[in-house]
Amino acid sequence: MAPNQSTNLATSVDKLLGSHSGDPLSIKAAINMLRDKTGTERSDADIEGLITKKAAACGVPIVSDREI
């Protein structure tokens, strides 16, 4: 994984969480949107972990609806 890919994903997660309001954020939908936007090759579990960590830090509620 290229270093800028990781930064791009982290920045995209920050933007997603910063603009989210209302209902809890669907992890499944967020992963799909981030994958489409960034083209990341990181696993769904890695992306979910990043979203979960950042969402907890900024108080955004999430729904863990990703199939394992």
PQR file of N, CA, C, O and H, with PARSE charges and radii, in Angstrom:
ATOM      1  N   MET A   1       0.853  -1.174   0.000 -0.4000 1.5000
ATOM      2  CA  MET A   1       0.000   0.000   0.000 -0.0000 2.0000
ATOM      3  C   MET A   1       0.893   1.228   0.000  0.5500 1.7000
ATOM      4  O   MET A   1       1.837   1.319   0.784 -0.5500 1.4000
ATOM      5  N   ALA A   2       0.596   2.159  -0.868 -0.4000 1.5000
ATOM      6  CA  ALA A   2       1.349   3.397  -0.944 -0.0000 2.0000
ATOM      7  C   ALA A   2       0.994   4.304   0.226  0.5500 1.7000
ATOM      8  O   ALA A   2      -0.157   4.321   0.663 -0.5500 1.4000
ATOM      9  H   ALA A   2      -0.172   2.086  -1.504  0.4000 1.0000
ATOM     10  N   PRO A   3       1.971   5.067   0.747 -0.5600 1.5000
ATOM     11  CA  PRO A   3       1.694   5.951   1.880  0.2800 2.0000
ATOM     12  C   PRO A   3       0.585   6.958   1.605  0.5500 1.7000
ATOM     13  O   PRO A   3      -0.215   7.247   2.495 -0.5500 1.4000
ATOM     14  N   ASN A   4       0.522   7.497   0.393 -0.4000 1.5000
ATOM     15  CA  ASN A   4      -0.523   8.481   0.090 -0.0000 2.0000
ATOM     16  C   ASN A   4      -1.904   7.846   0.058  0.5500 1.7000
ATOM     17  O   ASN A   4      -2.900   8.534   0.279 -0.5500 1.4000
ATOM     18  H   ASN A   4       1.171   7.263  -0.330  0.4000 1.0000
ATOM     19  N   GLN A   5      -1.986   6.542  -0.213 -0.4000 1.5000
ATOM     20  CA  GLN A   5      -3.278   5.854  -0.199 -0.0000 2.0000
ATOM     21  C   GLN A   5      -3.833   5.834   1.219  0.5500 1.7000
ATOM     22  O   GLN A   5      -5.027   6.049   1.425 -0.5500 1.4000
ATOM     23  H   GLN A   5      -1.177   5.982  -0.393  0.4000 1.0000
ATOM     24  N   SER A   6      -2.967   5.575   2.197 -0.4000 1.5000
ATOM     25  CA  SER A   6      -3.384   5.561   3.598 -0.0000 2.0000
ATOM     26  C   SER A   6      -3.840   6.943   4.034  0.5500 1.7000
ATOM     27  O   SER A   6      -4.861   7.074   4.710 -0.5500 1.4000
ATOM     28  H   SER A   6      -1.997   5.400   2.030  0.4000 1.0000
ATOM     29  N   THR A   7      -3.098   7.975   3.655 -0.4000 1.5000
ATOM     30  CA  THR A   7      -3.458   9.346   3.995 -0.0000 2.0000
ATOM     31  C   THR A   7      -4.768   9.725   3.327  0.5500 1.7000
ATOM     32  O   THR A   7      -5.626  10.345   3.954 -0.5500 1.4000
ATOM     33  H   THR A   7      -2.269   7.868   3.106  0.4000 1.0000
ATOM     34  N   ASN A   8      -4.931   9.361   2.061 -0.4000 1.5000
ATOM     35  CA  ASN A   8      -6.147   9.663   1.325 -0.0000 2.0000
ATOM     36  C   ASN A   8      -7.353   9.014   1.993  0.5500 1.7000
ATOM     37  O   ASN A   8      -8.408   9.640   2.106 -0.5500 1.4000
ATOM     38  H   ASN A   8      -4.233   8.857   1.552  0.4000 1.0000
ATOM     39  N   LEU A   9      -7.210   7.773   2.436 -0.4000 1.5000
ATOM     40  CA  LEU A   9      -8.301   7.072   3.102 -0.0000 2.0000
ATOM     41  C   LEU A   9      -8.624   7.742   4.432  0.5500 1.7000
ATOM     42  O   LEU A   9      -9.793   7.977   4.738 -0.5500 1.4000
ATOM     43  H   LEU A   9      -6.354   7.265   2.344  0.4000 1.0000
ATOM     44  N   ALA A  10      -7.608   8.047   5.219 -0.4000 1.5000
ATOM     45  CA  ALA A  10      -7.830   8.688   6.517 -0.0000 2.0000
ATOM     46  C   ALA A  10      -8.502  10.048   6.347  0.5500 1.7000
ATOM     47  O   ALA A  10      -9.412  10.389   7.103 -0.5500 1.4000
ATOM     48  H   ALA A  10      -6.658   7.856   4.970  0.4000 1.0000
ATOM     49  N   THR A  11      -8.065  10.814   5.375 -0.4000 1.5000
ATOM     50  CA  THR A  11      -8.672  12.117   5.104 -0.0000 2.0000
ATOM     51  C   THR A  11     -10.116  11.953   4.661  0.5500 1.7000
ATOM     52  O   THR A  11     -10.984  12.721   5.074 -0.5500 1.4000
ATOM     53  H   THR A  11      -7.326  10.537   4.761  0.4000 1.0000
ATOM     54  N   SER A  12     -10.376  10.963   3.831 -0.4000 1.5000
ATOM     55  CA  SER A  12     -11.743  10.708   3.363 -0.0000 2.0000
ATOM     56  C   SER A  12     -12.651  10.278   4.509  0.5500 1.7000
ATOM     57  O   SER A  12     -13.819  10.667   4.550 -0.5500 1.4000
ATOM     58  H   SER A  12      -9.671  10.339   3.496  0.4000 1.0000
ATOM     59  N   VAL A  13     -12.130   9.480   5.441 -0.4000 1.5000
ATOM     60  CA  VAL A  13     -12.919   9.083   6.613 -0.0000 2.0000
ATOM     61  C   VAL A  13     -13.240  10.314   7.454  0.5500 1.7000
ATOM     62  O   VAL A  13     -14.373  10.480   7.906 -0.5500 1.4000
ATOM     63  H   VAL A  13     -11.182   9.164   5.408  0.4000 1.0000
ATOM     64  N   ASP A  14     -12.248  11.175   7.666 -0.4000 1.5000
ATOM     65  CA  ASP A  14     -12.475  12.406   8.433 -0.0000 2.0000
ATOM     66  C   ASP A  14     -13.564  13.264   7.792  0.5500 1.7000
ATOM     67  O   ASP A  14     -14.439  13.782   8.485 -0.5500 1.4000
ATOM     68  H   ASP A  14     -11.327  11.040   7.299  0.4000 1.0000
ATOM     69  N   LYS A  15     -13.508  13.411   6.479 -0.4000 1.5000
ATOM     70  CA  LYS A  15     -14.513  14.209   5.769 -0.0000 2.0000
ATOM     71  C   LYS A  15     -15.893  13.573   5.876  0.5500 1.7000
ATOM     72  O   LYS A  15     -16.883  14.271   6.093 -0.5500 1.4000
ATOM     73  H   LYS A  15     -12.796  12.990   5.917  0.4000 1.0000
ATOM     74  N   LEU A  16     -15.964  12.265   5.726 -0.4000 1.5000
ATOM     75  CA  LEU A  16     -17.235  11.550   5.825 -0.0000 2.0000
ATOM     76  C   LEU A  16     -17.853  11.746   7.204  0.5500 1.7000
ATOM     77  O   LEU A  16     -19.034  12.072   7.319 -0.5500 1.4000
ATOM     78  H   LEU A  16     -15.160  11.698   5.550  0.4000 1.0000
ATOM     79  N   LEU A  17     -17.065  11.548   8.235 -0.4000 1.5000
ATOM     80  CA  LEU A  17     -17.578  11.681   9.596 -0.0000 2.0000
ATOM     81  C   LEU A  17     -17.931  13.127   9.928  0.5500 1.7000
ATOM     82  O   LEU A  17     -18.895  13.386  10.648 -0.5500 1.4000
ATOM     83  H   LEU A  17     -16.105  11.282   8.141  0.4000 1.0000
ATOM     84  N   GLY A  18     -17.152  14.064   9.404 -0.4000 1.5000
ATOM     85  CA  GLY A  18     -17.413  15.480   9.651 -0.0000 2.0000
ATOM     86  C   GLY A  18     -18.691  15.972   9.007  0.5500 1.7000
ATOM     87  O   GLY A  18     -19.317  16.912   9.495 -0.5500 1.4000
ATOM     88  H   GLY A  18     -16.369  13.853   8.818  0.4000 1.0000
ATOM     89  N   SER A  19     -19.078  15.343   7.916 -0.4000 1.5000
ATOM     90  CA  SER A  19     -20.283  15.780   7.201 -0.0000 2.0000
ATOM     91  C   SER A  19     -21.511  14.948   7.552  0.5500 1.7000
ATOM     92  O   SER A  19     -22.616  15.261   7.109 -0.5500 1.4000
ATOM     93  H   SER A  19     -18.569  14.579   7.519  0.4000 1.0000
ATOM     94  N   HIS A  20     -21.330  13.892   8.343 -0.4000 1.5000
ATOM     95  CA  HIS A  20     -22.445  12.997   8.665 -0.0000 2.0000
ATOM     96  C   HIS A  20     -23.291  13.570   9.793  0.5500 1.7000
ATOM     97  O   HIS A  20     -22.774  14.050  10.802 -0.5500 1.4000
ATOM     98  H   HIS A  20     -20.432  13.638   8.703  0.4000 1.0000
ATOM     99  N   SER A  21     -24.594  13.508   9.597 -0.4000 1.5000
ATOM    100  CA  SER A  21     -25.511  13.919  10.660 -0.0000 2.0000
ATOM    101  C   SER A  21     -26.752  13.041  10.589  0.5500 1.7000
ATOM    102  O   SER A  21     -27.057  12.454   9.551 -0.5500 1.4000
ATOM    103  H   SER A  21     -25.013  13.118   8.777  0.4000 1.0000
ATOM    104  N   GLY A  22     -27.448  12.962  11.687 -0.4000 1.5000
ATOM    105  CA  GLY A  22     -28.690  12.192  11.692 -0.0000 2.0000
ATOM    106  C   GLY A  22     -28.504  10.785  12.182  0.5500 1.7000
ATOM    107  O   GLY A  22     -27.893  10.554  13.225 -0.5500 1.4000
ATOM    108  H   GLY A  22     -27.201  13.438  12.531  0.4000 1.0000
ATOM    109  N   ASP A  23     -29.033   9.836  11.425 -0.4000 1.5000
ATOM    110  CA  ASP A  23     -29.016   8.428  11.809 -0.0000 2.0000
ATOM    111  C   ASP A  23     -27.587   7.908  11.963  0.5500 1.7000
ATOM    112  O   ASP A  23     -26.651   8.493  11.420 -0.5500 1.4000
ATOM    113  H   ASP A  23     -29.529  10.024  10.577  0.4000 1.0000
ATOM    114  N   PRO A  24     -27.419   6.808  12.705 -0.5600 1.5000
ATOM    115  CA  PRO A  24     -26.089   6.196  12.805  0.2800 2.0000
ATOM    116  C   PRO A  24     -25.541   5.828  11.419  0.5500 1.7000
ATOM    117  O   PRO A  24     -26.289   5.447  10.518 -0.5500 1.4000
ATOM    118  N   LEU A  25     -24.247   5.949  11.278 -0.4000 1.5000
ATOM    119  CA  LEU A  25     -23.565   5.673  10.021 -0.0000 2.0000
ATOM    120  C   LEU A  25     -23.448   4.169   9.801  0.5500 1.7000
ATOM    121  O   LEU A  25     -22.978   3.446  10.680 -0.5500 1.4000
ATOM    122  H   LEU A  25     -23.639   6.259  12.010  0.4000 1.0000
ATOM    123  N   SER A  26     -23.869   3.703   8.645 -0.4000 1.5000
ATOM    124  CA  SER A  26     -23.745   2.295   8.267 -0.0000 2.0000
ATOM    125  C   SER A  26     -22.295   2.014   7.878  0.5500 1.7000
ATOM    126  O   SER A  26     -21.765   2.638   6.960 -0.5500 1.4000
ATOM    127  H   SER A  26     -24.251   4.290   7.931  0.4000 1.0000
ATOM    128  N   ILE A  27     -21.659   1.080   8.574 -0.4000 1.5000
ATOM    129  CA  ILE A  27     -20.285   0.697   8.246 -0.0000 2.0000
ATOM    130  C   ILE A  27     -20.215   0.151   6.825  0.5500 1.7000
ATOM    131  O   ILE A  27     -19.298   0.479   6.072 -0.5500 1.4000
ATOM    132  H   ILE A  27     -22.091   0.573   9.320  0.4000 1.0000
ATOM    133  N   LYS A  28     -21.179  -0.677   6.463 -0.4000 1.5000
ATOM    134  CA  LYS A  28     -21.201  -1.288   5.130 -0.0000 2.0000
ATOM    135  C   LYS A  28     -21.251  -0.219   4.035  0.5500 1.7000
ATOM    136  O   LYS A  28     -20.478  -0.271   3.079 -0.5500 1.4000
ATOM    137  H   LYS A  28     -21.924  -0.943   7.075  0.4000 1.0000
ATOM    138  N   ALA A  29     -22.152   0.738   4.177 -0.4000 1.5000
ATOM    139  CA  ALA A  29     -22.277   1.810   3.188 -0.0000 2.0000
ATOM    140  C   ALA A  29     -21.031   2.692   3.175  0.5500 1.7000
ATOM    141  O   ALA A  29     -20.575   3.114   2.112 -0.5500 1.4000
ATOM    142  H   ALA A  29     -22.780   0.780   4.954  0.4000 1.0000
ATOM    143  N   ALA A  30     -20.486   2.966   4.351 -0.4000 1.5000
ATOM    144  CA  ALA A  30     -19.293   3.811   4.436 -0.0000 2.0000
ATOM    145  C   ALA A  30     -18.099   3.140   3.757  0.5500 1.7000
ATOM    146  O   ALA A  30     -17.347   3.798   3.038 -0.5500 1.4000
ATOM    147  H   ALA A  30     -20.856   2.624   5.214  0.4000 1.0000
ATOM    148  N   ILE A  31     -17.923   1.846   3.979 -0.4000 1.5000
ATOM    149  CA  ILE A  31     -16.818   1.121   3.345 -0.0000 2.0000
ATOM    150  C   ILE A  31     -16.963   1.161   1.827  0.5500 1.7000
ATOM    151  O   ILE A  31     -15.988   1.416   1.120 -0.5500 1.4000
ATOM    152  H   ILE A  31     -18.534   1.312   4.563  0.4000 1.0000
ATOM    153  N   ASN A  32     -18.155   0.914   1.326 -0.4000 1.5000
ATOM    154  CA  ASN A  32     -18.380   0.944  -0.124 -0.0000 2.0000
ATOM    155  C   ASN A  32     -18.093   2.321  -0.697  0.5500 1.7000
ATOM    156  O   ASN A  32     -17.454   2.438  -1.743 -0.5500 1.4000
ATOM    157  H   ASN A  32     -18.947   0.706   1.901  0.4000 1.0000
ATOM    158  N   MET A  33     -18.559   3.367  -0.021 -0.4000 1.5000
ATOM    159  CA  MET A  33     -18.331   4.726  -0.495 -0.0000 2.0000
ATOM    160  C   MET A  33     -16.838   5.061  -0.477  0.5500 1.7000
ATOM    161  O   MET A  33     -16.320   5.634  -1.435 -0.5500 1.4000
ATOM    162  H   MET A  33     -19.079   3.272   0.829  0.4000 1.0000
ATOM    163  N   LEU A  34     -16.156   4.710   0.593 -0.4000 1.5000
ATOM    164  CA  LEU A  34     -14.725   5.005   0.701 -0.0000 2.0000
ATOM    165  C   LEU A  34     -13.919   4.218  -0.323  0.5500 1.7000
ATOM    166  O   LEU A  34     -12.961   4.742  -0.891 -0.5500 1.4000
ATOM    167  H   LEU A  34     -16.576   4.244   1.371  0.4000 1.0000
ATOM    168  N   ARG A  35     -14.292   2.980  -0.562 -0.4000 1.5000
ATOM    169  CA  ARG A  35     -13.591   2.166  -1.559 -0.0000 2.0000
ATOM    170  C   ARG A  35     -13.776   2.770  -2.959  0.5500 1.7000
ATOM    171  O   ARG A  35     -12.824   2.839  -3.737 -0.5500 1.4000
ATOM    172  H   ARG A  35     -15.070   2.554  -0.101  0.4000 1.0000
ATOM    173  N   ASP A  36     -15.003   3.208  -3.276 -0.4000 1.5000
ATOM    174  CA  ASP A  36     -15.264   3.845  -4.571 -0.0000 2.0000
ATOM    175  C   ASP A  36     -14.492   5.154  -4.703  0.5500 1.7000
ATOM    176  O   ASP A  36     -13.929   5.445  -5.758 -0.5500 1.4000
ATOM    177  H   ASP A  36     -15.776   3.152  -2.644  0.4000 1.0000
ATOM    178  N   LYS A  37     -14.467   5.932  -3.640 -0.4000 1.5000
ATOM    179  CA  LYS A  37     -13.845   7.257  -3.679 -0.0000 2.0000
ATOM    180  C   LYS A  37     -12.322   7.190  -3.725  0.5500 1.7000
ATOM    181  O   LYS A  37     -11.687   7.940  -4.466 -0.5500 1.4000
ATOM    182  H   LYS A  37     -14.925   5.695  -2.783  0.4000 1.0000
ATOM    183  N   THR A  38     -11.734   6.288  -2.931 -0.4000 1.5000
ATOM    184  CA  THR A  38     -10.276   6.275  -2.803 -0.0000 2.0000
ATOM    185  C   THR A  38      -9.585   5.191  -3.613  0.5500 1.7000
ATOM    186  O   THR A  38      -8.397   5.307  -3.916 -0.5500 1.4000
ATOM    187  H   THR A  38     -12.249   5.679  -2.329  0.4000 1.0000
ATOM    188  N   GLY A  39     -10.318   4.132  -3.970 -0.4000 1.5000
ATOM    189  CA  GLY A  39      -9.699   3.020  -4.679 -0.0000 2.0000
ATOM    190  C   GLY A  39      -8.764   2.202  -3.796  0.5500 1.7000
ATOM    191  O   GLY A  39      -7.903   1.481  -4.300 -0.5500 1.4000
ATOM    192  H   GLY A  39     -11.282   4.038  -3.724  0.4000 1.0000
ATOM    193  N   THR A  40      -8.931   2.312  -2.495 -0.4000 1.5000
ATOM    194  CA  THR A  40      -8.048   1.612  -1.561 -0.0000 2.0000
ATOM    195  C   THR A  40      -8.120   0.101  -1.727  0.5500 1.7000
ATOM    196  O   THR A  40      -9.155  -0.455  -2.094 -0.5500 1.4000
ATOM    197  H   THR A  40      -9.630   2.897  -2.086  0.4000 1.0000
ATOM    198  N   GLU A  41      -7.005  -0.542  -1.450 -0.4000 1.5000
ATOM    199  CA  GLU A  41      -6.935  -1.998  -1.479 -0.0000 2.0000
ATOM    200  C   GLU A  41      -6.935  -2.574  -0.068  0.5500 1.7000
ATOM    201  O   GLU A  41      -6.784  -3.784   0.104 -0.5500 1.4000
ATOM    202  H   GLU A  41      -6.164  -0.090  -1.152  0.4000 1.0000
ATOM    203  N   ARG A  42      -7.100  -1.728   0.936 -0.4000 1.5000
ATOM    204  CA  ARG A  42      -7.142  -2.207   2.324 -0.0000 2.0000
ATOM    205  C   ARG A  42      -8.365  -3.090   2.517  0.5500 1.7000
ATOM    206  O   ARG A  42      -9.375  -2.926   1.834 -0.5500 1.4000
ATOM    207  H   ARG A  42      -7.222  -0.746   0.796  0.4000 1.0000
ATOM    208  N   SER A  43      -8.266  -4.017   3.439 -0.4000 1.5000
ATOM    209  CA  SER A  43      -9.370  -4.946   3.695 -0.0000 2.0000
ATOM    210  C   SER A  43     -10.550  -4.214   4.333  0.5500 1.7000
ATOM    211  O   SER A  43     -10.393  -3.146   4.925 -0.5500 1.4000
ATOM    212  H   SER A  43      -7.445  -4.150   3.994  0.4000 1.0000
ATOM    213  N   ASP A  44     -11.732  -4.813   4.197 -0.4000 1.5000
ATOM    214  CA  ASP A  44     -12.920  -4.247   4.834 -0.0000 2.0000
ATOM    215  C   ASP A  44     -12.719  -4.122   6.339  0.5500 1.7000
ATOM    216  O   ASP A  44     -13.146  -3.140   6.946 -0.5500 1.4000
ATOM    217  H   ASP A  44     -11.859  -5.680   3.716  0.4000 1.0000
ATOM    218  N   ALA A  45     -12.069  -5.115   6.941 -0.4000 1.5000
ATOM    219  CA  ALA A  45     -11.831  -5.088   8.388 -0.0000 2.0000
ATOM    220  C   ALA A  45     -10.937  -3.912   8.779  0.5500 1.7000
ATOM    221  O   ALA A  45     -11.180  -3.267   9.800 -0.5500 1.4000
ATOM    222  H   ALA A  45     -11.722  -5.912   6.448  0.4000 1.0000
ATOM    223  N   ASP A  46      -9.905  -3.624   7.982 -0.4000 1.5000
ATOM    224  CA  ASP A  46      -9.033  -2.481   8.260 -0.0000 2.0000
ATOM    225  C   ASP A  46      -9.793  -1.164   8.150  0.5500 1.7000
ATOM    226  O   ASP A  46      -9.656  -0.281   8.996 -0.5500 1.4000
ATOM    227  H   ASP A  46      -9.708  -4.147   7.153  0.4000 1.0000
ATOM    228  N   ILE A  47     -10.596  -1.048   7.094 -0.4000 1.5000
ATOM    229  CA  ILE A  47     -11.372   0.177   6.897 -0.0000 2.0000
ATOM    230  C   ILE A  47     -12.381   0.336   8.026  0.5500 1.7000
ATOM    231  O   ILE A  47     -12.562   1.434   8.553 -0.5500 1.4000
ATOM    232  H   ILE A  47     -10.707  -1.765   6.407  0.4000 1.0000
ATOM    233  N   GLU A  48     -13.038  -0.758   8.395 -0.4000 1.5000
ATOM    234  CA  GLU A  48     -14.006  -0.708   9.494 -0.0000 2.0000
ATOM    235  C   GLU A  48     -13.331  -0.258  10.791  0.5500 1.7000
ATOM    236  O   GLU A  48     -13.889   0.545  11.538 -0.5500 1.4000
ATOM    237  H   GLU A  48     -12.891  -1.650   7.967  0.4000 1.0000
ATOM    238  N   GLY A  49     -12.140  -0.773  11.054 -0.4000 1.5000
ATOM    239  CA  GLY A  49     -11.406  -0.375  12.253 -0.0000 2.0000
ATOM    240  C   GLY A  49     -11.084   1.104  12.262  0.5500 1.7000
ATOM    241  O   GLY A  49     -11.209   1.765  13.293 -0.5500 1.4000
ATOM    242  H   GLY A  49     -11.686  -1.426  10.447  0.4000 1.0000
ATOM    243  N   LEU A  50     -10.671   1.624  11.120 -0.4000 1.5000
ATOM    244  CA  LEU A  50     -10.357   3.049  11.012 -0.0000 2.0000
ATOM    245  C   LEU A  50     -11.603   3.899  11.232  0.5500 1.7000
ATOM    246  O   LEU A  50     -11.564   4.883  11.971 -0.5500 1.4000
ATOM    247  H   LEU A  50     -10.570   1.086  10.283  0.4000 1.0000
ATOM    248  N   ILE A  51     -12.703   3.521  10.594 -0.4000 1.5000
ATOM    249  CA  ILE A  51     -13.959   4.258  10.758 -0.0000 2.0000
ATOM    250  C   ILE A  51     -14.406   4.219  12.216  0.5500 1.7000
ATOM    251  O   ILE A  51     -14.774   5.246  12.786 -0.5500 1.4000
ATOM    252  H   ILE A  51     -12.735   2.722   9.993  0.4000 1.0000
ATOM    253  N   THR A  52     -14.372   3.036  12.814 -0.4000 1.5000
ATOM    254  CA  THR A  52     -14.831   2.869  14.195 -0.0000 2.0000
ATOM    255  C   THR A  52     -14.008   3.721  15.156  0.5500 1.7000
ATOM    256  O   THR A  52     -14.561   4.394  16.026 -0.5500 1.4000
ATOM    257  H   THR A  52     -14.073   2.202  12.351  0.4000 1.0000
ATOM    258  N   LYS A  53     -12.702   3.691  14.999 -0.4000 1.5000
ATOM    259  CA  LYS A  53     -11.804   4.464  15.862 -0.0000 2.0000
ATOM    260  C   LYS A  53     -12.063   5.960  15.729  0.5500 1.7000
ATOM    261  O   LYS A  53     -12.181   6.666  16.731 -0.5500 1.4000
ATOM    262  H   LYS A  53     -12.252   3.145  14.293  0.4000 1.0000
ATOM    263  N   LYS A  54     -12.152   6.440  14.495 -0.4000 1.5000
ATOM    264  CA  LYS A  54     -12.357   7.868  14.269 -0.0000 2.0000
ATOM    265  C   LYS A  54     -13.766   8.304  14.667  0.5500 1.7000
ATOM    266  O   LYS A  54     -13.947   9.408  15.182 -0.5500 1.4000
ATOM    267  H   LYS A  54     -12.056   5.866  13.681  0.4000 1.0000
ATOM    268  N   ALA A  55     -14.763   7.453  14.434 -0.4000 1.5000
ATOM    269  CA  ALA A  55     -16.142   7.781  14.811 -0.0000 2.0000
ATOM    270  C   ALA A  55     -16.269   7.900  16.324  0.5500 1.7000
ATOM    271  O   ALA A  55     -16.957   8.790  16.824 -0.5500 1.4000
ATOM    272  H   ALA A  55     -14.616   6.557  14.015  0.4000 1.0000
ATOM    273  N   ALA A  56     -15.609   7.010  17.048 -0.4000 1.5000
ATOM    274  CA  ALA A  56     -15.647   7.068  18.512 -0.0000 2.0000
ATOM    275  C   ALA A  56     -15.001   8.353  19.017  0.5500 1.7000
ATOM    276  O   ALA A  56     -15.479   8.962  19.973 -0.5500 1.4000
ATOM    277  H   ALA A  56     -15.050   6.288  16.641  0.4000 1.0000
ATOM    278  N   ALA A  57     -13.920   8.757  18.374 -0.4000 1.5000
ATOM    279  CA  ALA A  57     -13.211   9.962  18.799 -0.0000 2.0000
ATOM    280  C   ALA A  57     -14.022  11.230  18.574  0.5500 1.7000
ATOM    281  O   ALA A  57     -13.885  12.198  19.322 -0.5500 1.4000
ATOM    282  H   ALA A  57     -13.532   8.261  17.597  0.4000 1.0000
ATOM    283  N   CYS A  58     -14.870  11.229  17.543 -0.4000 1.5000
ATOM    284  CA  CYS A  58     -15.641  12.447  17.261 -0.0000 2.0000
ATOM    285  C   CYS A  58     -17.122  12.309  17.593  0.5500 1.7000
ATOM    286  O   CYS A  58     -17.907  13.212  17.302 -0.5500 1.4000
ATOM    287  H   CYS A  58     -14.982  10.443  16.935  0.4000 1.0000
ATOM    288  N   GLY A  59     -17.510  11.194  18.195 -0.4000 1.5000
ATOM    289  CA  GLY A  59     -18.881  11.040  18.683 -0.0000 2.0000
ATOM    290  C   GLY A  59     -19.932  10.744  17.635  0.5500 1.7000
ATOM    291  O   GLY A  59     -21.107  11.052  17.837 -0.5500 1.4000
ATOM    292  H   GLY A  59     -16.872  10.461  18.431  0.4000 1.0000
ATOM    293  N   VAL A  60     -19.533  10.150  16.514 -0.4000 1.5000
ATOM    294  CA  VAL A  60     -20.496   9.784  15.472 -0.0000 2.0000
ATOM    295  C   VAL A  60     -20.959   8.349  15.716  0.5500 1.7000
ATOM    296  O   VAL A  60     -20.132   7.438  15.764 -0.5500 1.4000
ATOM    297  H   VAL A  60     -18.578   9.900  16.350  0.4000 1.0000
ATOM    298  N   PRO A  61     -22.271   8.132  15.870 -0.5600 1.5000
ATOM    299  CA  PRO A  61     -22.761   6.767  16.084  0.2800 2.0000
ATOM    300  C   PRO A  61     -22.675   5.947  14.796  0.5500 1.7000
ATOM    301  O   PRO A  61     -22.893   6.465  13.701 -0.5500 1.4000
ATOM    302  N   ILE A  62     -22.357   4.667  14.944 -0.4000 1.5000
ATOM    303  CA  ILE A  62     -22.244   3.782  13.783 -0.0000 2.0000
ATOM    304  C   ILE A  62     -23.092   2.531  13.980  0.5500 1.7000
ATOM    305  O   ILE A  62     -23.450   2.165  15.099 -0.5500 1.4000
ATOM    306  H   ILE A  62     -22.180   4.246  15.833  0.4000 1.0000
ATOM    307  N   VAL A  63     -23.401   1.887  12.855 -0.4000 1.5000
ATOM    308  CA  VAL A  63     -24.085   0.596  12.849 -0.0000 2.0000
ATOM    309  C   VAL A  63     -23.110  -0.402  12.237  0.5500 1.7000
ATOM    310  O   VAL A  63     -22.695  -0.241  11.089 -0.5500 1.4000
ATOM    311  H   VAL A  63     -23.110   2.185  11.945  0.4000 1.0000
ATOM    312  N   SER A  64     -22.744  -1.421  12.989 -0.4000 1.5000
ATOM    313  CA  SER A  64     -21.825  -2.451  12.492 -0.0000 2.0000
ATOM    314  C   SER A  64     -22.620  -3.484  11.706  0.5500 1.7000
ATOM    315  O   SER A  64     -22.988  -4.534  12.232 -0.5500 1.4000
ATOM    316  H   SER A  64     -23.080  -1.551  13.922  0.4000 1.0000
ATOM    317  N   ASP A  65     -22.882  -3.172  10.437 -0.4000 1.5000
ATOM    318  CA  ASP A  65     -23.723  -4.022   9.599 -0.0000 2.0000
ATOM    319  C   ASP A  65     -22.947  -4.749   8.504  0.5500 1.7000
ATOM    320  O   ASP A  65     -23.547  -5.281   7.569 -0.5500 1.4000
ATOM    321  H   ASP A  65     -22.583  -2.318  10.010  0.4000 1.0000
ATOM    322  N   ARG A  66     -21.629  -4.777   8.612 -0.4000 1.5000
ATOM    323  CA  ARG A  66     -20.798  -5.460   7.619 -0.0000 2.0000
ATOM    324  C   ARG A  66     -20.866  -6.959   7.854  0.5500 1.7000
ATOM    325  O   ARG A  66     -20.750  -7.424   8.988 -0.5500 1.4000
ATOM    326  H   ARG A  66     -21.143  -4.345   9.372  0.4000 1.0000
ATOM    327  N   GLU A  67     -21.056  -7.720   6.766 -0.4000 1.5000
ATOM    328  CA  GLU A  67     -21.068  -9.182   6.867 -0.0000 2.0000
ATOM    329  C   GLU A  67     -19.644  -9.676   7.026  0.5500 1.7000
ATOM    330  O   GLU A  67     -18.732  -9.210   6.343 -0.5500 1.4000
ATOM    331  H   GLU A  67     -21.151  -7.343   5.845  0.4000 1.0000
ATOM    332  N   ILE A  68     -19.464 -10.614   7.921 -0.4000 1.5000
ATOM    333  CA  ILE A  68     -18.112 -11.126   8.185 -0.0000 2.0000
ATOM    334  C   ILE A  68     -17.930 -12.450   7.485  0.5500 1.7000
ATOM    335  O   ILE A  68     -16.861 -13.055   7.576 -0.5500 1.4000
ATOM    336  H   ILE A  68     -20.204 -10.993   8.476  0.4000 1.0000
TER
END
